[in-house]
């Protein structure tokens, strides 16, 4: 699945889908598009999600909170959300509240969560 939207590009990579945000700023249309794509991937696939935020110079707390909620939901389904290109401020926020493992999982978690079900 390679999907091109107005502010995002989505492509399938090994064991995951990668979402790249091409917009240079966060606005309502971007958030709506991101919500739509994230929910589609959550409900229609069994893959991990990797998101590249490096084009955004600033990540609002509201968007970061949405991403953390999605990461928690994915974790319940034995999947992960990996955030690449976080701003330094967002990274410090995640470290301060002990949330880095939620969006920066270890390789062992990635391997464990992508095993084929037994039985």
N, C-alpha and C positions, 0 to 999 in steps of 0.2 A: 504494500500500500504506500504509494507516494502521493501525498495530497498537498496541493499548494492552495493556501488560503490568502487572504489579503495581508495579514500581519504575521503569519506563521508558515513554516514549511514542516511537513511531517514526512518522515521516511522510516522504513523498517531497517534496522541494523541487527547485528547478532544478538539474539535473545531479548530484544527490546524495540521500542519505537522511539525515535528521536524527534523532539520538537525544537525547532530553532525559531526564536522570536526575532523577526527582522525589523520591527519597529524600534525607533530610538527613544520612545517615550511611552509611558503607560497611560491609557485613556479607556473610556468606557467600551468602545468598540473592540479594542484589543482584549480586554477582560472578558467580554461576551464570547468572542471567538475562541479564546483559550478555554473558557468553561465548556463550551460545546465540544471542542476537540478532546479535552481531557475526559469528559464524561463518555464520549463515544469510545475512546480507547479503554476506559475502565470497564464498560459494560460489554463491548463487542470483541475484546481480545483477552488473552491470558498472559500477556507479555509485560515486562517491566517497562517503565517510561523514563527516558532520559531527556532533560530539558536544558537547552543552552540559553542562558540569560545574559551572555556577554555583550550584547548590543545595548542593553539597558544601563544607562549611567546611574540610575536610581531605582530602587525597588521599594515601592510603598508597602507599609506594614500590612495594609489590607490584602494586597496580592500575596505577600509572603504567608500570611495566615491561611489564605485559600490553598496555597501550595502545600503547607504543612498538614492541613486537614485532608487533602487528597493523598498525601504520603501515608497518613495514618490509615485511611481507608484501604489503600493498596496493601499495606503491611498486613492487615487483617485477612487479605486474600492471598498471602504468601508471595506478594510482589513488592517491588520497590520503586520509588521515585528518586532519581539521582539528579541533583541540580548542579550544573556546570556554569562557570562564569558568574558566580554570585559577587555582588559588590562587597567590599571589605566590611562596610557597616553591617550588612545583612549576615555575613559570616560571623562577625563578632557577636551579634545578637543570638544566633543559633548556638554558638559556643557558650555564651553566658547562661543560657537556660537549658543547656544539655541536650539540644535537639539536633546536633550534627549527625549522629548515627541514624536519625530518621531519614535524612536525605543524602547522606554520604555513607552508604553501607559498606561493610567489609566485603572482600571477595568471597569469603566463606558464606556469608548471607546470600549473596547473589547465586552461588552454586547451589546452596541448600534449597532456596526458594524456586529454582527452576528444574528440579528433579522431576522425572516422570512419576506419576502416582503409582503405588504398588497395588496389586490386586485387581 
